[in-house]
Amino acid sequence: DKKLMLFAVPQNLNMTFNAAIGNLDVVMLGHFAFEPSVVGFYAMGAQLVRNLRQIKLAFSGIYSPIITRLSRRDDTIGMSHTFSTISRWASTAALPMAFFMALYRDELISLFHPTFTADTGFMLLLLIPPLLSCTFGLAGNIIVMTGHSIWNLLNSIIVTGATAWFGFLLIPKFGLGGAACSAAAGAVIGSALQLIQSYLLAGAAIWVSRIYKPFAAILPAAAIVAWHERLSGLD
């Protein structure tokens, strides 16, 4: 079945690249000959925060058939409405968990090994990709479920290349922070591409008016914590 193959092959390759993207920063730390203990420390921190993405995956499974039904009806308003609503639900669940991880990141990572006592600031940067996934990641599902899986494959290739490029630039200079920056930069590029394509290819846009409230609610607490950590750093 030609149509099936044209859909399935790019999507499976896309999933392969997604797996590579999820571990590329860790692999690049090894490439630059960081100590195994340092790589293990970073990898554990990365694994902790990336579990947030499971929230988005829980919602995307139930949303995919809805996308298909709305797409067949050419109901772009309905698609945008459900996209924004479910993104708000995912963000509402993800943001408190991200705040908890940011606040207790030292304690969480020390549970896995008593020697994991180095600076965990890189985990704050690594929170960006899963939060973007929870807030905007359903755009990728819209692209796939409206029959445009080749575009998601192209996005994954671009993000892989961008993450590697930023890694080569930043890791030698900034170490673990550089690796986290490269992962965050790749995630920002990927989310931007998906949002643009979901609108251009399927007519689905995310409505800011429906998703801003969880961010507005968490912002004061996050600002207080950031201020406290800055004062602690000065001390």
Sequence and secondary structure as in RCSB ss.txt:
>XXXX:A:sequence
DKKLMLFAVPQNLNMTFNAAIGNLDVVMLGHFAFEPSVVGFYAMGAQLVRNLRQIKLAFSGIYSPIITRLSRRDD
TIGMSHTFSTISRWASTAALPMAFFMALYRDELISLFHPTFTADTGFMLLLLIPPLLSCTFGLAGNIIVMTGHSI
WNLLNSIIVTGATAWFGFLLIPKFGLGGAACSAAAGAVIGSALQLIQSYLLAGAAIWVSRIYKPFAAILPAAAIV
AWHERLSGLD
>XXXX:A:secstr
 HHHHHHHHHHHHHHHHHHHHHHHHHHHHHHTT  HHHHHHHHHHHHHHHTTHHHHHHHHHHHHHHHHHHHHTT 
HHHHHHHHHHHHHHHHHHHHHHHHHHHHTHHHHHHTT TT  S  THHHHHTHHHHHHHHHTHHHHHHHHTT HH
HHHHHHHHHHHHHHHHHHHHHHHHTHHHHHHHHHHHHHHHHHHHHHHHHHHH     HHHHHHHHHHHHHHHHHH
HHHHHHHHH 
